[in-house]
Each structure stands twice: as structure tokens, then as C-alpha cells.
Amino acid sequence: MSEENQAGKNSRVDLLQCTLDMLILRTLLFGPLHGHNIAHYIQRTSEDALKVDHGSLYPALQRLERRGWVTTEWGTSENNRRAKYYRLTKAGRKQLLDVTSKWERLNAAIARIMKPAEEEG
């Protein structure tokens, strides 16, 4: 793979990771949850448009924990099983504000391109 193609692929992966990170941080804004509930909340809130599989979710949660944006503690789930709960940290809240601002600017820019105020010509 050429260096240019690899750079493009890395950018797409970074964008997808950043988007998933943002969704997880936003979900945890309301309180600690275990992984299954995080995935379920994202799916339910997106009206089934977004489905986060465990193969993407848990590496993202580990990445967020390494960066200090979430902390973990063990607890008991609603079905009486031991589960790891993820909680947003102060640094995670700050990151969520930053990434949300960037996301809103990106969405606005894309919307301007996709639906111009007036067609040229």
C-alpha cells in the first residue's frame, strides 16, 4: 500500500475511532454504565441506525481509559452478574466538549456543501 493510501486509510480509521469515542463519552455523561448498556444506549438512541459491536466497543473503552477520559469499577449488573462499569472523568468531560465542538463545525460544513443556500448559475 502506498504511503498516500495508508495515510488516507489512517485518517478514516481515526475519524471512525473519534466518532465512537465521542458517542461513548456522550453516553457516559448521564452516569456510569457497563459495556453492554453503552452499546444498547447508542443503538436505541440512534433508532437502530448505529450498532456498536463488542469488537469495536471494548477496544474503544480501553483506549478511553488509557487516555484518562473514563475510569472503571466493578459492580453488579441488573441481571445480578459481575460487570465492569465505566464512568466519565473530568478530563473526559473536557474532551467531550472539545470533540463535540469540532463535530458540530464539521457537520455544519458538510451541510453547507450538501444543501447550498442557492444553486449557482
Accessible surface in RSA format (square Angstrom, percent):
REM  Atomic radii and reference values for relative SASA: ProtOr
REM  Chains: A
REM  Algorithm: Lee & Richards
REM  Probe-radius: 1.40
REM  Slices: 20
REM RES _ NUM      All-atoms   Total-Side   Main-Chain    Non-polar    All polar
REM                ABS   REL    ABS   REL    ABS   REL    ABS   REL    ABS   REL
RES MET A   1   154.81  80.2  67.72  44.8  87.09 207.4  81.87  69.6  72.93  96.6
RES SER A   2    61.55  52.0  44.47  59.3  17.09  39.4  51.66 110.0   9.89  13.9
RES GLU A   3   158.48  91.0 144.52 109.3  13.96  33.2  60.70 117.4  97.77  79.8
RES GLU A   4   146.46  84.1 134.22 101.5  12.24  29.1  53.64 103.8  92.81  75.8
RES ASN A   5    90.77  62.6  83.09  80.3   7.68  18.5  15.23  36.7  75.53  73.0
RES GLN A   6    72.99  40.8  72.99  53.3   0.00   0.0  33.17  70.6  39.83  30.2
RES ALA A   7    56.40  51.9  48.90  75.5   7.50  17.1  54.45  76.7   1.95   5.2
RES GLY A   8    27.18  33.5   0.00   N/A  27.18  33.5  25.65  70.4   1.53   3.4
RES LYS A   9    94.46  46.1  94.46  58.0   0.00   0.0  45.40  40.9  49.07  52.3
RES ASN A  10    69.14  47.7  68.16  65.9   0.98   2.4  18.43  44.4  50.71  49.0
RES SER A  11    70.34  59.4  62.20  83.0   8.14  18.7  33.93  72.3  36.40  51.0
RES ARG A  12   147.83  62.1 145.66  74.3   2.17   5.2  70.15  95.9  77.68  47.1
RES VAL A  13    61.85  40.7  61.56  55.7   0.29   0.7  61.85  53.7   0.00   0.0
RES ASP A  14    78.12  54.7  76.88  76.5   1.24   2.9  21.72  51.1  56.40  56.3
RES LEU A  15    91.54  51.0  87.51  62.6   4.04  10.1  91.15  64.0   0.40   1.1
RES LEU A  16   123.67  68.9 119.06  85.2   4.61  11.6 119.63  84.0   4.04  10.9
RES GLN A  17    67.30  37.6  65.66  48.0   1.64   3.9  16.61  35.4  50.68  38.4
RES CYS A  18    63.45  48.0  61.15  68.2   2.30   5.4  13.41  34.0  50.04  54.0
RES THR A  19    31.65  22.5  30.21  30.6   1.45   3.4  28.06  37.7   3.59   5.4
RES LEU A  20    26.08  14.5  24.60  17.6   1.49   3.7  25.60  18.0   0.48   1.3
RES ASP A  21     8.16   5.7   8.16   8.1   0.00   0.0   5.72  13.5   2.45   2.4
RES MET A  22    15.56   8.1  15.27  10.1   0.29   0.7  11.94  10.2   3.62   4.8
RES LEU A  23    46.16  25.7  45.16  32.3   1.00   2.5  45.29  31.8   0.87   2.3
RES ILE A  24     0.00   0.0   0.00   0.0   0.00   0.0   0.00   0.0   0.00   0.0
RES LEU A  25     0.83   0.5   0.83   0.6   0.00   0.0   0.83   0.6   0.00   0.0
RES ARG A  26   111.25  46.7 111.25  56.7   0.00   0.0  35.61  48.7  75.64  45.8
RES THR A  27     3.51   2.5   2.21   2.2   1.31   3.1   0.17   0.2   3.34   5.1
RES LEU A  28     3.01   1.7   0.00   0.0   3.01   7.6   0.00   0.0   3.01   8.1
RES LEU A  29    57.99  32.3  44.85  32.1  13.14  33.0  44.85  31.5  13.14  35.3
RES PHE A  30   132.90  66.5  93.94  58.2  38.96 101.4 101.38  61.5  31.51  90.2
RES GLY A  31    25.25  31.1   0.00   N/A  25.25  31.1  24.12  66.2   1.13   2.5
RES PRO A  32    49.27  35.9  38.04  34.7  11.23  40.8  38.04  31.4  11.23  69.8
RES LEU A  33    44.80  25.0  44.80  32.1   0.00   0.0  44.80  31.5   0.00   0.0
RES HIS A  34    15.57   8.5  15.57  10.8   0.00   0.0  10.87  11.2   4.71   5.5
RES GLY A  35     2.26   2.8   0.00   N/A   2.26   2.8   0.00   0.0   2.26   5.1
RES HIS A  36   104.20  57.0 103.61  72.0   0.59   1.5  71.46  73.6  32.74  38.1
RES ASN A  37    36.69  25.3  34.45  33.3   2.24   5.4   6.89  16.6  29.81  28.8
RES ILE A  38     0.00   0.0   0.00   0.0   0.00   0.0   0.00   0.0   0.00   0.0
RES ALA A  39    10.45   9.6   9.56  14.8   0.89   2.0   9.87  13.9   0.58   1.5
RES HIS A  40    91.44  50.0  87.82  61.0   3.62   9.3  59.26  61.1  32.18  37.4
RES TYR A  41    58.07  27.1  58.07  33.0   0.00   0.0  37.78  28.4  20.29  25.0
RES ILE A  42     7.79   4.4   4.51   3.4   3.28   7.9   7.10   5.1   0.69   1.9
RES GLN A  43    56.64  31.7  56.64  41.4   0.00   0.0   2.90   6.2  53.74  40.8
RES ARG A  44   135.86  57.0 121.81  62.1  14.05  33.5  62.58  85.5  73.28  44.4
RES THR A  45    82.44  58.6  56.65  57.4  25.80  61.5  61.15  82.1  21.29  32.2
RES SER A  46    29.61  25.0   9.54  12.7  20.07  46.2  21.54  45.9   8.07  11.3
RES GLU A  47   153.70  88.2 128.30  97.1  25.40  60.5  48.58  94.0 105.12  85.8
RES ASP A  48    86.35  60.5  74.15  73.8  12.20  28.8  19.24  45.3  67.11  66.9
RES ALA A  49    82.94  76.3  45.52  70.2  37.43  85.1  56.83  80.0  26.11  69.2
RES LEU A  50    80.90  45.1  78.94  56.5   1.96   4.9  80.90  56.8   0.00   0.0
RES LYS A  51   146.17  71.3 113.74  69.8  32.43  77.2  58.65  52.8  87.52  93.2
RES VAL A  52    23.26  15.3  10.18   9.2  13.09  31.5  13.33  11.6   9.93  26.9
RES ASP A  53    90.09  63.1  81.49  81.1   8.60  20.3  45.99 108.2  44.10  44.0
RES HIS A  54    92.68  50.7  86.56  60.2   6.12  15.6  58.48  60.3  34.20  39.8
RES GLY A  55    61.03  75.3   0.00   N/A  61.03  75.3  38.87 106.7  22.16  49.6
RES SER A  56    50.82  42.9  42.03  56.1   8.79  20.3  19.77  42.1  31.05  43.5
RES LEU A  57     0.00   0.0   0.00   0.0   0.00   0.0   0.00   0.0   0.00   0.0
RES TYR A  58    72.24  33.7  72.24  41.1   0.00   0.0  56.02  42.1  16.22  20.0
RES PRO A  59    63.56  46.3  60.09  54.8   3.47  12.6  61.22  50.5   2.34  14.6
RES ALA A  60     0.13   0.1   0.13   0.2   0.00   0.0   0.13   0.2   0.00   0.0
RES LEU A  61     0.07   0.0   0.07   0.0   0.00   0.0   0.07   0.0   0.00   0.0
RES GLN A  62   102.66  57.4 101.31  74.0   1.35   3.2  25.60  54.5  77.06  58.4
RES ARG A  63    25.82  10.8  25.82  13.2   0.00   0.0  11.12  15.2  14.70   8.9
RES LEU A  64     0.00   0.0   0.00   0.0   0.00   0.0   0.00   0.0   0.00   0.0
RES GLU A  65    66.16  38.0  56.08  42.4  10.08  24.0  19.54  37.8  46.62  38.1
RES ARG A  66   178.87  75.1 140.26  71.5  38.61  91.9  80.21 109.6  98.66  59.8
RES ARG A  67   123.02  51.7  95.93  48.9  27.09  64.5  33.73  46.1  89.28  54.1
RES GLY A  68    33.72  41.6   0.00   N/A  33.72  41.6  29.26  80.3   4.46  10.0
RES TRP A  69    42.56  17.1  42.56  20.6   0.00   0.0  29.06  15.5  13.50  21.9
RES VAL A  70     1.98   1.3   0.00   0.0   1.98   4.8   0.00   0.0   1.98   5.4
RES THR A  71    65.81  46.8  63.76  64.6   2.05   4.9  55.89  75.1   9.93  15.0
RES THR A  72    40.42  28.7  14.10  14.3  26.32  62.7   1.11   1.5  39.31  59.4
RES GLU A  73    93.40  53.6  86.61  65.5   6.78  16.2  31.78  61.5  61.62  50.3
RES TRP A  74   137.65  55.2 109.10  52.8  28.55  67.0  90.32  48.2  47.33  76.8
RES GLY A  75    27.07  33.4   0.00   N/A  27.07  33.4  25.65  70.4   1.43   3.2
RES THR A  76    87.28  62.1  64.22  65.1  23.07  55.0  30.82  41.4  56.47  85.4
RES SER A  77    11.19   9.5   5.32   7.1   5.88  13.5   5.11  10.9   6.08   8.5
RES GLU A  78   130.98  75.2  85.80  64.9  45.17 107.6  75.88 146.8  55.10  45.0
RES ASN A  79    95.38  65.8  72.23  69.8  23.15  55.8  39.96  96.2  55.42  53.6
RES ASN A  80   128.68  88.7 105.03 101.5  23.64  56.9  24.92  60.0 103.76 100.3
RES ARG A  81   166.43  69.9 162.13  82.6   4.30  10.2  46.58  63.7 119.85  72.6
RES ARG A  82   175.07  73.5 144.74  73.8  30.33  72.2  64.09  87.6 110.98  67.3
RES ALA A  83    15.32  14.1  10.93  16.9   4.39  10.0  15.32  21.6   0.00   0.0
RES LYS A  84    68.82  33.6  63.23  38.8   5.59  13.3  18.84  17.0  49.98  53.2
RES TYR A  85    37.40  17.5  37.18  21.2   0.21   0.6  30.11  22.6   7.29   9.0
RES TYR A  86    10.99   5.1  10.99   6.3   0.00   0.0   2.02   1.5   8.97  11.1
RES ARG A  87   103.63  43.5 103.58  52.8   0.04   0.1  38.42  52.5  65.20  39.5
RES LEU A  88    12.32   6.9   1.41   1.0  10.91  27.4   1.41   1.0  10.91  29.4
RES THR A  89    27.80  19.8  20.23  20.5   7.57  18.0  27.80  37.3   0.00   0.0
RES LYS A  90   183.84  89.7 172.99 106.1  10.85  25.8 117.48 105.7  66.35  70.7
RES ALA A  91    49.59  45.6  40.47  62.5   9.12  20.8  45.47  64.0   4.12  10.9
RES GLY A  92     0.00   0.0   0.00   N/A   0.00   0.0   0.00   0.0   0.00   0.0
RES ARG A  93   115.05  48.3 113.82  58.0   1.23   2.9  39.86  54.5  75.19  45.6
RES LYS A  94   151.61  74.0 148.06  90.8   3.55   8.5 102.37  92.1  49.24  52.5
RES GLN A  95    44.76  25.0  42.18  30.8   2.57   6.1   3.43   7.3  41.32  31.3
RES LEU A  96    10.30   5.7  10.30   7.4   0.00   0.0  10.30   7.2   0.00   0.0
RES LEU A  97   134.61  75.0 128.79  92.1   5.82  14.6 129.29  90.8   5.32  14.3
RES ASP A  98    60.74  42.5  54.10  53.8   6.64  15.7  18.92  44.5  41.82  41.7
RES VAL A  99    21.97  14.5  21.73  19.7   0.24   0.6  21.97  19.1   0.00   0.0
RES THR A 100    44.10  31.4  44.10  44.7   0.00   0.0  39.83  53.5   4.26   6.4
RES SER A 101    47.04  39.8  43.11  57.5   3.93   9.1  26.24  55.9  20.80  29.1
RES LYS A 102   110.54  53.9 105.68  64.8   4.86  11.6  62.01  55.8  48.53  51.7
RES TRP A 103    81.34  32.6  78.41  38.0   2.93   6.9  67.33  35.9  14.01  22.7
RES GLU A 104   106.55  61.2 100.05  75.7   6.50  15.5  39.39  76.2  67.16  54.8
RES ARG A 105   145.36  61.0 137.33  70.0   8.03  19.1  77.92 106.5  67.44  40.9
RES LEU A 106    72.45  40.3  67.34  48.2   5.11  12.8  71.76  50.4   0.68   1.8
RES ASN A 107    65.92  45.5  61.44  59.4   4.48  10.8  22.72  54.7  43.20  41.8
RES ALA A 108    45.06  41.4  36.45  56.3   8.60  19.6  43.94  61.9   1.12   3.0
RES ALA A 109    33.04  30.4  32.02  49.4   1.02   2.3  32.26  45.4   0.78   2.1
RES ILE A 110    82.68  47.1  82.49  61.5   0.19   0.5  82.68  59.5   0.00   0.0
RES ALA A 111    55.75  51.3  47.93  74.0   7.82  17.8  54.26  76.4   1.50   4.0
RES ARG A 112   156.58  65.7 145.74  74.3  10.84  25.8  76.47 104.5  80.11  48.6
RES ILE A 113   135.90  77.3 115.74  86.2  20.16  48.6 121.95  87.8  13.94  37.8
RES MET A 114   145.70  75.5 118.06  78.1  27.64  65.8  94.22  80.1  51.48  68.2
RES LYS A 115   171.08  83.5 157.81  96.8  13.28  31.6 103.44  93.1  67.64  72.1
RES PRO A 116    59.12  43.1  44.26  40.3  14.87  54.0  47.38  39.1  11.74  73.0
RES ALA A 117   110.49 101.6  63.69  98.3  46.80 106.5  76.37 107.6  34.11  90.4
RES GLU A 118   148.11  85.0 131.39  99.4  16.72  39.8  49.77  96.3  98.34  80.3
RES GLU A 119   144.82  83.1 119.24  90.2  25.57  60.9  62.68 121.2  82.14  67.1
RES GLU A 120   176.04 101.1 142.09 107.5  33.95  80.8  61.69 119.3 114.35  93.4
RES GLY A 121   126.08 155.5   0.00   N/A 126.08 155.5  63.09 173.1  63.00 141.1
END  Absolute sums over single chains surface
CHAIN  1 A     8874.4       7478.5       1395.8       4905.6       3968.8
END  Absolute sums over all chains
TOTAL          8874.4       7478.5       1395.8       4905.6       3968.8
